[in-house]
Amino acid sequence: MEFAIDFHIHSALSPCADEEMTPNNIVNMALLKHLDIIAVTDHNSCRNIPAIMEVGKNNGLAVIPGMEVQTKEEVHIICLFKRLEAAQKFEEIVYNSLPEIQNNEELFGTQLIMDERDNITGKVEKLLLSSTCLSVNDVFILVRGLGGICIPAHVDRNSYSIITNLGFIPPSLKVKTIEFSKKNSPENILKRYSFLKKYNYIVSSDAHFLWDISEREFFLNMEYLSISEIFDKLGN
């Protein structure tokens, strides 16, 4: 069976995302677009994941806890977890690895924490757009140790990409799946970077606005909707 996915969505917790990216708005838009599974991957944090998972559960949408980590090499890595508790343990490590730079809302935007009714319950004070002190290798080791998977994000982009910033994908990482940007076709990306043909790939929206969330256009083939099977397909 084909299950429609979008594994790279930002909520209002990410300062660069629209404040309308609330738990209910994200879930309802994903349902309107007939998605089966989403992952919400805010910058260096997962504090809106509990609310979004609760809303998803109440509305029949599978939500994978995740995060988009910015390494010290300024590489973006999508980190996905089977359990919320694992994501929260990783977030504590990530938050402590961020520099002590306070967010400037006028310059970068708000970093809103919300509950399952879209009420604002707090704000993250540290700037989440900063690079952590964790290397790409550190992130892979930590995430795998918590039972999660790492997917190098938007590898075709000219910024915050593992290919652009490192020049290659280190074999030692044993990467199985990479992410392509929605703005480029997989055919064009693979034509430009032929060495990427050995990897599985997903295409995600990197949505910062509700209308950017993917339509029912990118799929995973599975016998049935199972988080374990998702991780088997995408993991290492």
TAHU-V946080 format. One record per pair of residues at least 6 apart in sequence whose ideal C-beta (glycine too) atoms are under 6 Angstrom apart, sorted by the first residue. I is the first residue (numbers start at 1). J is the second residue. D is the distance in Angstrom with one decimal. If there is no record, write none. Layout:
# TAHU-V946080
I,J,D + I,J,D
This chain:
# TAHU-V946080
2,219,4.2 + 2,221,5.8 + 3,36,4.2 + 3,37,5.7 + 3,220,5.2 + 3,225,5.8 + 4,35,4.8 + 4,36,5.0 + 4,216,4.3 + 4,219,5.7 + 5,37,5.0 + 5,218,5.8 + 5,220,5.5 + 6,35,5.8 + 6,38,5.2 + 6,204,5.7 + 6,205,5.2 + 6,213,5.9 + 6,214,4.0 + 7,39,4.1 + 7,202,5.9 + 7,204,5.1 + 8,41,5.4 + 8,204,3.4 + 8,206,4.9 + 9,38,5.8 + 9,40,5.1 + 9,207,4.8 + 10,17,4.0 + 10,42,5.6 + 10,208,5.1 + 11,21,4.7 + 11,40,5.6 + 11,42,5.6 + 11,48,4.4 + 12,19,4.9 + 12,21,4.7 + 12,112,4.3 + 13,42,4.5 + 13,45,5.7 + 13,47,5.9 + 13,48,4.6 + 13,111,5.7 + 14,42,4.6 + 14,43,4.8 + 15,108,4.3 + 15,109,3.7 + 15,111,5.2 + 16,109,6.0 + 16,208,5.8 + 17,208,4.3 + 18,209,4.8 + 20,210,5.9 + 22,114,5.8 + 22,118,4.2 + 23,51,4.3 + 23,52,4.5 + 23,55,4.6 + 23,114,5.7 + 23,116,6.0 + 24,55,5.5 + 24,118,5.2 + 25,210,5.8 + 27,55,4.6 + 27,56,5.2 + 27,59,5.6 + 27,61,5.4 + 29,210,4.8 + 29,213,5.2 + 30,38,5.1 + 30,61,5.8 + 30,213,6.0 + 31,61,5.9 + 33,215,5.2 + 34,216,4.3 + 37,62,4.4 + 38,63,5.8 + 39,64,4.1 + 39,66,4.1 + 39,80,5.7 + 40,52,5.2 + 41,66,4.2 + 41,67,5.6 + 41,68,4.3 + 41,78,5.5 + 43,68,5.5 + 43,128,4.4 + 43,129,5.9 + 44,69,6.0 + 44,94,5.2 + 44,128,4.7 + 45,91,5.9 + 45,128,5.5 + 46,65,6.0 + 46,67,4.9 + 46,87,4.7 + 46,91,4.8 + 47,113,4.9 + 48,114,5.7 + 49,65,4.7 + 51,114,5.5 + 51,115,5.2 + 51,116,4.5 + 52,63,5.5 + 53,63,4.7 + 54,116,4.4 + 55,116,5.3 + 56,63,3.7 + 64,80,5.3 + 65,81,4.9 + 65,84,4.9 + 65,87,3.9 + 66,80,4.5 + 67,79,4.9 + 68,76,5.5 + 68,78,5.8 + 69,77,5.0 + 69,79,5.6 + 69,94,6.0 + 69,139,5.4 + 70,76,5.8 + 70,131,4.9 + 71,134,5.7 + 71,135,5.8 + 71,136,4.9 + 71,139,5.8 + 72,131,5.4 + 72,133,5.5 + 72,135,5.6 + 73,136,5.9 + 73,165,5.3 + 74,131,5.5 + 74,160,5.9 + 74,165,5.6 + 75,136,5.4 + 75,162,4.9 + 75,165,5.1 + 76,153,4.0 + 76,160,4.3 + 77,139,5.2 + 77,150,5.2 + 78,151,4.2 + 78,153,4.9 + 79,143,4.8 + 79,148,5.7 + 79,150,5.7 + 80,148,5.8 + 80,149,5.3 + 81,87,4.2 + 81,148,4.2 + 82,147,5.7 + 82,227,5.5 + 86,146,4.2 + 86,147,5.6 + 89,146,6.0 + 90,146,5.6 + 94,132,5.8 + 97,132,4.1 + 97,133,4.7 + 97,134,5.2 + 98,126,5.2 + 98,130,5.2 + 98,132,5.7 + 99,130,5.3 + 101,127,4.6 + 101,130,5.6 + 102,125,5.8 + 103,111,5.6 + 103,127,4.5 + 111,123,5.5 + 111,124,4.1 + 111,128,5.7 + 112,120,5.4 + 113,121,5.2 + 113,122,4.2 + 114,120,5.8 + 115,121,5.3 + 140,150,5.0 + 140,173,5.3 + 143,150,5.1 + 149,231,5.9 + 149,234,5.5 + 149,235,4.1 + 151,177,5.1 + 151,179,5.2 + 152,162,4.3 + 152,178,5.0 + 153,179,5.0 + 154,161,5.9 + 154,179,5.9 + 154,181,4.6 + 155,161,5.3 + 155,162,6.0 + 155,163,5.2 + 155,178,4.9 + 156,180,5.7 + 156,181,5.4 + 156,184,5.2 + 156,189,4.6 + 157,181,5.8 + 158,164,5.6 + 162,169,5.8 + 169,175,5.5 + 174,236,5.0 + 176,200,5.9 + 176,236,4.9 + 177,200,4.4 + 177,234,4.5 + 178,199,4.9 + 178,201,5.3 + 179,202,5.5 + 179,204,5.5 + 180,186,5.6 + 180,189,5.3 + 180,201,5.3 + 180,203,4.9 + 182,203,5.7 + 182,205,5.2 + 190,196,5.9 + 190,197,5.7 + 203,218,4.5 + 205,212,5.2 + 205,213,5.5 + 205,214,4.4 + 207,213,4.6 + 222,229,4.9
